[in-house]
Amino acid sequence: MKKRIFVAIKIPEEIKKELFSFREKFKELNPVESRKAGATRSLFNGVNINWTKIENFHFTILFVGWVEDQETEKIKEILKNVSEKSSKFYLELNKLVLGPFKEKPRMIWATGPLNEKIVNLRKDIVNAFLENKINFEDRHEFKIHITLARARGNELWGKEIEENLDLIIPVKEIFLMESELKLEGVEYKIIEKFKLKRS
């Protein structure tokens, strides 16, 4: 049986709540004229903006894609080996921005700077996948980002957001997760977690 899987970092509950609080704040910002005469709505309160459920907040290290159960077991072994050689570290979130492209954005992101620890961890995972001939789909530029909302169309084009954040995420473990598409939306399930063994 195939699963749609990815490697991720889970977000602590207190940081999830902090990020989720911006949803209410955005509802009150940037009123724009609606197509209906005299009506106004918030820029980020339109029906075409899908807000991420608080339980779904995560940071993706590597999106793998559809794999068979047998290959999932192989991936577990790879992640176990990598995590045992990897150190704990911290990620910083310092801005809310529109992404992934400035000219034609489709998402609201919480972002932060890349640091050596996360870059090396991802590199080790990618190299281990390549050595073991594990295919993966995540070949875009690697960025620190957590998706807070998605636009269905061009609602965010020509708009700007830049809110400062001051959030620190401790990274002590990584997760192999399944992305399951359901009628009510995407549901993420933990397949297995792997502690970063080095201090």
DOLUM-87742 format. One record per residue (C-alpha): residue number from 1; x, y, z. Coordinates in nm, 4 decimals, padded with zeros to 6 digits, m for minus. Layout:
# residues N
 pos     east    north       up
 NUM        X        Y        Z
...
//
This chain:
# residues 199
 pos     east    north       up
   1  00.0000  00.0000  00.0000
   2  00.1322  00.3438 m00.0921
   3  00.1678  00.6368  00.1463
   4  00.2356  01.0054  00.0732
   5  00.5147  01.0864  00.3147
   6  00.7577  01.3598  00.4200
   7  01.0261  01.4290  00.6816
   8  00.9354  01.7062  00.9227
   9  00.9941  01.8952  01.2449
  10  00.6978  01.9271  01.4796
  11  00.6124  02.2673  01.6283
  12  00.5731  02.3075  02.0084
  13  00.2168  02.3810  02.1213
  14  00.2947  02.7276  02.2602
  15  00.4474  02.8344  01.9272
  16  00.1521  02.6885  01.7368
  17 m00.0808  02.9064  01.9455
  18  00.1336  03.2142  01.8812
  19  00.1257  03.1549  01.5049
  20 m00.2450  03.0790  01.5065
  21 m00.3161  03.4098  01.6831
  22 m00.2143  03.5956  01.3655
  23 m00.5219  03.4572  01.1924
  24 m00.7442  03.6771  01.4097
  25 m00.5125  03.9744  01.3696
  26 m00.5207  03.9551  00.9906
  27 m00.8997  03.9600  00.9908
  28 m00.8814  04.3169  01.1155
  29 m00.6064  04.4404  00.8820
  30 m00.6135  04.5949  00.5360
  31 m00.9848  04.6415  00.4702
  32 m01.0509  04.6451  00.0960
  33 m01.3610  04.7135 m00.1067
  34 m01.5709  04.4122 m00.1909
  35 m01.7357  04.3697 m00.5288
  36 m02.0653  04.4439 m00.3576
  37 m02.1192  04.8185 m00.3341
  38 m02.0475  04.9553  00.0105
  39 m01.9235  04.6251  00.1538
  40 m01.5770  04.5677  00.2953
  41 m01.3876  04.2618  00.3997
  42 m01.0456  04.1841  00.5397
  43 m00.7774  04.1089  00.2843
  44 m00.7125  03.7719  00.4482
  45 m01.0706  03.6894  00.5385
  46 m01.1881  03.6069  00.1866
  47 m01.3468  03.2734  00.1040
  48 m01.0499  03.1815 m00.1151
  49 m00.7980  03.1855  00.1694
  50 m00.7564  02.8485  00.3363
  51 m00.6085  02.8763  00.6848
  52 m00.3956  02.5879  00.8084
  53 m00.5417  02.4023  01.1054
  54 m00.3356  02.4631  01.4175
  55 m00.2701  02.0897  01.4589
  56 m00.1185  02.0824  01.1072
  57  00.1571  02.3389  01.1677
  58  00.4955  02.1816  01.0904
  59  00.8231  02.2482  00.9157
  60  00.9081  02.0207  00.6219
  61  01.2693  01.9103  00.5905
  62  01.2136  01.6908  00.2841
  63  00.8989  01.5985  00.0910
  64  00.9325  01.2418 m00.0338
  65  00.6030  01.1681 m00.2139
  66  00.4221  00.8402 m00.2733
  67  00.6080  00.5280 m00.1563
  68  00.5265  00.1620 m00.0971
  69  00.5284  00.0138  00.2553
  70  00.8510 m00.1748  00.1874
  71  01.0288  00.1461  00.0899
  72  00.8845  00.3234  00.3947
  73  01.0618  00.0696  00.6142
  74  01.3877  00.1425  00.4339
  75  01.3352  00.5164  00.4863
  76  01.2798  00.4585  00.8592
  77  01.6173  00.2876  00.8812
  78  01.7852  00.5725  00.6924
  79  01.6345  00.8366  00.9228
  80  01.7301  00.6356  01.2307
  81  02.0926  00.6242  01.1140
  82  02.1025  00.9944  01.0260
  83  01.9377  01.1064  01.3514
  84  02.1857  00.9074  01.5626
  85  02.4700  01.1083  01.4084
  86  02.2916  01.4468  01.4276
  87  02.2944  01.7140  01.6985
  88  02.0039  01.8963  01.8596
  89  01.9630  02.2588  01.7522
  90  01.7265  02.5561  01.7333
  91  01.5315  02.7170  01.4495
  92  01.4371  03.0836  01.4512
  93  01.1165  03.2319  01.3072
  94  01.1565  03.6062  01.2601
  95  00.9038  03.7175  00.9963
  96  00.5596  03.6650  00.8461
  97  00.5757  03.7070  00.4684
  98  00.4009  03.6074  00.1477
  99  00.5504  03.3161 m00.0460
 100  00.6800  03.1331 m00.2313
 101  00.7217  03.3997 m00.5012
 102  00.7138  03.7724 m00.4270
 103  00.5473  03.8626 m00.7591
 104  00.2736  03.5975 m00.7476
 105  00.2417  03.4738 m00.3884
 106  00.0018  03.1962 m00.2932
 107  00.0739  03.1526  00.0781
 108  00.1269  03.3265  00.4094
 109  00.4479  03.1988  00.5670
 110  00.6260  03.2208  00.9009
 111  00.9928  03.2236  00.8015
 112  01.3403  03.2427  00.9461
 113  01.7072  03.2183  00.8517
 114  01.8747  02.8960  00.7483
 115  02.1414  02.7825  00.9905
 116  02.4252  02.5347  00.9497
 117  02.2608  02.2633  01.1617
 118  01.9383  02.2365  00.9585
 119  02.1247  02.2658  00.6269
 120  02.3587  01.9819  00.7240
 121  02.0749  01.7653  00.8563
 122  01.8827  01.7985  00.5310
 123  02.1987  01.7355  00.3281
 124  02.2679  01.4169  00.5249
 125  01.9125  01.2925  00.4642
 126  01.9250  01.3753  00.0920
 127  02.2652  01.2084  00.0493
 128  02.1470  00.8955  00.2325
 129  01.8379  00.8807  00.0101
 130  02.0499  00.9121 m00.3031
 131  02.2951  00.6453 m00.1832
 132  02.0061  00.4068 m00.1184
 133  01.8279  00.4988 m00.4446
 134  01.5243  00.6431 m00.2670
 135  01.3378  00.8836 m00.4930
 136  01.1986  01.2081 m00.3507
 137  01.0019  01.4970 m00.4988
 138  01.1306  01.7906 m00.2949
 139  01.3794  01.9566 m00.5303
 140  01.2891  02.3239 m00.4725
 141  01.5114  02.5783 m00.3009
 142  01.5256  02.4902  00.0679
 143  01.3718  02.7564  00.2931
 144  01.2647  02.7775  00.6550
 145  00.8882  02.8244  00.6371
 146  00.5665  02.7200  00.8052
 147  00.2531  02.7662  00.5944
 148 m00.0193  02.9544  00.7823
 149 m00.2600  02.9990  00.4892
 150 m00.3019  02.9310  00.1172
 151 m00.4867  03.1260 m00.1514
 152 m00.6859  02.9321 m00.4102
 153 m00.6195  03.1884 m00.6815
 154 m00.4504  03.5256 m00.7195
 155 m00.5997  03.6907 m00.4099
 156 m00.2549  03.7694 m00.2675
 157 m00.0964  03.9010 m00.5865
 158  00.0253  04.2578 m00.5503
 159 m00.0194  04.2480 m00.1724
 160  00.2468  04.2796  00.0942
 161  00.2926  04.1483  00.4470
 162  00.5911  04.1820  00.6712
 163  00.5288  04.1211  01.0400
 164  00.8208  04.0636  01.2741
 165  00.8351  03.7481  01.4849
 166  01.0602  03.6434  01.7700
 167  01.0070  03.2683  01.8041
 168  01.2590  02.9921  01.8742
 169  01.1865  02.6247  01.7966
 170  01.3976  02.3637  01.9793
 171  01.4683  02.0683  01.7495
 172  01.5354  01.7478  01.9423
 173  01.3783  01.4985  01.7027
 174  01.2599  01.4590  01.3462
 175  00.9450  01.2851  01.2234
 176  00.8484  01.0687  00.9294
 177  00.4920  01.1740  00.8539
 178  00.2078  01.0743  00.6252
 179 m00.0036  01.3278  00.4394
 180 m00.3541  01.1893  00.3893
 181 m00.5922  01.3753  00.1586
 182 m00.9506  01.3726  00.2858
 183 m01.2711  01.5510  00.1870
 184 m01.2443  01.7806  00.4897
 185 m00.8801  01.8619  00.4114
 186 m00.5309  01.7265  00.4649
 187 m00.4588  01.5177  00.7735
 188 m00.1034  01.4548  00.8918
 189 m00.0111  01.1388  01.0810
 190  00.3151  01.0526  01.2537
 191  00.4628  00.7289  01.1185
 192  00.7687  00.7346  01.3440
 193  00.9892  00.9813  01.5313
 194  01.3683  00.9794  01.5565
 195  01.5586  01.1513  01.8365
 196  01.8681  01.3517  01.7479
 197  02.1209  01.1732  01.9651
 198  02.4112  01.4152  01.9805
 199  02.3985  01.7082  02.2227
//
